[in-house]
């Protein structure tokens, strides 16, 4: 009887020790993971030149960084997704902060269009990349200024100017940020509309060059002298008919197109490669350029 009780207690002790040992192993594993994330964050800070005002902010950003890295790794394990995510310069931002950084003033689009230049286009290539055609300038970075609307509008003007004249000129986003306020829609780093930007360019008889009016990443006083030296202009613009992939295909087959998308999905801030196919809500928050058509897609892809 005593022997049995002893064995029983030994077994209970062994079980308890085993559980405690397992818990200790989990704690040690978690500590190593946390240390690894902290080191990754330090490396990331060095790579992107990120400096925080105090240790408290650094700790807060580390937690956001950790959450984003876990989301990226979890997403990439899903083999069915047609894209890969990666740790980039936005990895210490929450989704809300990322959306605020990329501000597009959403407005209601008309479902009808009075005219569409490419309505009757039938000769559409199976694939096309305007970058290889020389109609796209090198990548530009808007930084912390919420003026994606200006970058998209400028890129469209750069593209159509090159297609028309054969010369690619980098034009000034800063001119739009500082000077385009006549419509009341465009508000510098606080968002704007491509249509309003096009109206400003027409009324101002063009935009000056990036070199003449360089980008600062903040909104300042309009430099009238620099803005007066126009390098390229447009005579008009029109919207692609709504809900028509064929119309969008015809348009991008003939020139780069400005477009607005919902940049608020968590996936977007970490996108590293390929084509986004997730459902996009009508809450349009970001603008970019449609530059590429791929033969394996049912419609144009984002470039």
C-alpha positions, 0 to 999 in steps of 0.5 A: 500500500505504501509502495503504491502510494509512493509510486503514485506520488512519484508519478504525480510529481513527475507529471507536475515537473513535466508540465512545468518543464514544458511551460518553461520551454515555451517561455524560453522559446517565446523569449528567443522569438521576442529577442529575434524580433527586437534584433530584426527591428534594430536592423530594420531601423538602421536600414530605413534610418528610423529614429524614435523620440524616446524608448517608450515610442521605440517600444510601441513601434516594436510591438507594431513591427512584431504584429506586422511581421507575424501578419506577413509571415502568416500570409506568405504561408498561404500558397494560394495567394497570388502575391508575397508580402515583405518587410518594408519601410512601413513595417512600424505603422498601424494600418490606420497610420498607413491609410492616413499617410496615403490620402486620396479625397474620395468622391462619387464617380459618375456611372456614365461618361459623355465621351471616351477616346478609346471606346472603339479601340479593337487593336489591343496588344496581349501585353504591354509595359509602359516602363519599357516603352520609355514613358515612365520616370524612375520611382518617386517617393512621396514620403510622409506627405499625403499627396499620392493624388499629385504623384499619380496626376503628374505621372499621367502627364509625364506619360502622355507627354512622352508618347506625344513628343518622344521626350520623357520629362520628370515634372513637378509634384511639388508645384501641385502640392504648393500651388493647386488650391483653386478648386478647393478639392486639392489640399497639398499633403492632406489629400486631393483629386487627380481630376482637380489636378488635371484642371489646374494643369490646364488652367496653369498651361502646364507644369514645370520640371522636377529639377526646377521645382523639386519635391520637398515632402511638405506643403509650402508657399507656391513658388510662382516664378518656378511654376511659370516656367512650364515644361509640359501641358495637357489640353483635356482629360476624361474618366474611364467608364465605370465598371468596365474592364474592357474600357480600362484595358483599351485606355491603358493599352494607349497610355498610362492611366491614373487610378484610385484604389482602396489602400486600407487593406492590411495587405497593401502596406506590405506588398512585395510582389505580383498582383493584388486580387483581394476584393476592393471596397468602394472606400478609395484611399490611394492613387497610383498608375496603371502601367502594365498589362499581363496576358495571363490576367483577365484584365490589366494588372497593377504596375 
